[in-house]
Amino acid sequence: MHAPIGSFEEARPAAERLELLTAPVAAAVREGWGGIPAEQIIHVDTDPEIADTAAFVEHHGNDLLNCSANCVVVAGKRGEDVTLAACLVLSHSRVDVNGTVRRHLGVRKVRFAPMDTAVGDTGMEYGGITPVGLPESWPLLIDPAVVDQEWVLIGSGSRRGKLIMPGKALAALPGAVVVEGLGLRA
């Protein structure tokens, strides 16, 4: 199989690679969502040493910079109540945490969630967190530019490997809300 974006030696349907995915990601791929055909979720095996965006794009193709997305976990606080959420923006953007995210969550303060919280609550590896398989109770805020991409490269739940899927498939994930102004050009 040939990946629809980037230059990868090996691309396979993610449903054939469940053993390479973390448990919550594998469960989400196996169960599916929003009527997305399983074969449209592609796993590419990659070197965890070059998982960060700049090195990854240099190795696998500059075209990936415009169609890769990063998923970050944030913690919003109002009084004693803490709301965890995930935000998905294109790799060349940054999340408008103190503006758009704060207003959308209706909280007074938002910060990036501590690493042990993000890893512990998602069941995924730091640096590989993906919107696929997140806790269903979490809001998943997605920048419209991500949804508008024909194909998007995202994490796979671990630093080894990535997932490629249609942008519209991300908008169908549980808890997903497309939020204007979420991503700010870095």
C-alpha positions in Angstrom: 0.0 0.0 0.0 1.2 3.5 -0.8 0.5 6.4 1.7 -1.6 9.2 0.2 0.8 11.8 1.6 4.5 11.8 2.5 7.2 9.3 1.6 7.0 6.2 3.8 8.6 2.8 3.2 5.6 1.0 4.7 2.0 1.9 5.0 -0.9 -0.4 6.0 -4.5 -0.1 7.1 -4.3 0.6 10.8 -6.7 -2.3 11.4 -3.9 -4.6 10.3 -1.4 -2.9 12.8 -3.4 -3.0 16.0 -0.4 -4.5 17.9 1.6 -1.4 17.2 -1.1 0.9 18.6 -1.7 1.8 22.3 -4.8 0.1 23.7 -7.2 3.1 23.5 -6.1 3.8 19.9 -6.4 0.2 18.9 -9.9 0.0 20.4 -11.0 3.1 18.5 -9.7 1.8 15.2 -11.3 -1.6 15.8 -14.7 -0.1 16.7 -14.7 2.7 14.2 -16.6 6.0 14.4 -18.9 8.1 12.3 -19.2 5.6 9.5 -15.6 6.1 8.5 -14.4 3.1 6.5 -11.6 1.3 8.4 -9.4 1.2 5.3 -9.2 5.0 5.3 -7.2 4.9 8.5 -3.6 4.2 7.5 -0.7 3.4 9.8 2.8 4.3 8.8 5.7 2.8 10.8 8.2 5.4 11.7 11.4 5.9 13.7 10.5 7.3 17.2 13.9 9.1 17.2 12.5 11.5 14.5 8.9 11.8 15.8 9.1 15.6 16.3 7.6 17.6 13.5 10.8 19.3 12.1 12.9 16.1 11.9 9.9 14.1 10.7 9.1 16.4 7.8 12.7 16.6 6.8 12.9 12.8 6.6 9.4 12.0 5.1 8.6 15.0 2.9 8.2 18.7 3.2 4.6 18.4 2.0 3.8 16.9 5.4 4.2 20.3 7.1 1.0 21.5 5.6 -1.0 18.4 6.3 0.3 17.2 9.7 -1.6 18.0 12.9 -0.5 18.1 16.5 -2.8 17.1 19.4 -2.2 18.7 22.8 -4.0 18.1 26.0 -5.1 21.1 28.0 -6.5 21.6 31.5 -9.0 24.4 32.1 -9.9 25.5 35.6 -12.8 27.4 37.1 -12.7 27.4 40.8 -11.9 23.9 41.9 -13.3 22.3 38.7 -10.8 21.1 36.2 -11.8 20.2 32.6 -9.4 18.2 30.4 -9.7 18.6 26.7 -7.6 18.0 23.6 -6.9 20.5 20.8 -5.9 19.6 17.2 -4.2 22.1 15.0 -2.0 21.9 11.9 1.7 21.5 12.8 2.6 25.0 11.6 0.1 26.5 14.0 -0.1 26.9 17.7 -3.2 26.5 19.9 -4.9 29.8 21.1 -5.0 28.5 24.6 -5.7 31.7 26.5 -8.3 33.0 24.0 -10.3 30.6 21.9 -9.8 27.5 24.2 -10.5 29.4 27.4 -13.7 30.9 26.0 -14.9 27.6 24.5 -14.4 25.7 27.7 -15.9 28.5 29.8 -13.0 28.4 32.2 -11.0 31.2 33.8 -7.6 29.7 33.2 -6.2 27.2 30.8 -2.7 25.6 30.7 -1.2 22.6 28.9 -1.9 19.6 31.1 1.0 18.1 33.0 2.8 15.3 31.1 1.8 12.6 33.7 -1.8 13.7 33.5 -1.9 13.7 29.7 -0.2 10.3 29.5 -2.0 8.7 32.4 -5.5 9.9 31.4 -5.1 9.0 27.6 -3.1 5.8 27.9 -0.8 7.1 25.2 2.9 8.1 25.0 4.0 11.6 25.4 4.9 12.9 22.0 2.5 10.6 20.3 -0.9 11.7 21.7 -3.6 11.5 19.1 -7.3 12.4 19.0 -8.2 8.8 18.1 -9.0 6.9 21.3 -9.2 9.9 23.7 -11.6 9.6 26.6 -15.1 10.1 25.2 -16.0 12.6 28.0 -13.3 15.1 26.8 -14.0 17.9 24.4 -11.9 17.5 21.3 -11.4 21.0 19.7 -10.3 20.9 16.1 -9.2 23.8 14.0 -11.2 24.0 10.7 -7.9 24.0 8.7 -7.4 20.4 9.9 -10.9 19.2 8.8 -10.4 20.9 5.4 -7.3 18.7 4.6 -7.9 15.8 2.2 -5.5 13.7 4.3 -4.0 14.5 7.7 -1.0 12.9 9.4 -1.5 12.6 13.2 0.1 10.7 16.1 -0.7 7.0 16.7 -0.7 7.0 20.5 3.0 6.2 20.6 6.1 7.9 19.3 6.6 5.0 16.9 4.2 5.3 13.9 1.7 7.8 12.7 -1.8 7.6 11.4 -3.1 9.1 8.1 -6.7 9.7 7.6 -9.2 12.2 5.9 -9.6 15.5 7.7 -13.3 15.0 7.8 -12.9 11.7 9.7 -11.3 13.6 12.6 -14.4 15.8 12.8 -16.5 12.7 13.3 -14.6 11.5 16.4 -16.5 11.4 19.7 -16.6 14.8 21.4 -15.2 16.6 18.3 -16.1 20.2 17.8 -14.7 22.3 15.0 -13.7 25.7 16.5 -12.9 28.8 14.4 -9.7 30.6 15.5 -8.3 27.6 17.5 -5.1 27.5 15.5 -2.8 30.6 15.2 -0.2 30.6 12.5 3.2 30.2 14.4 
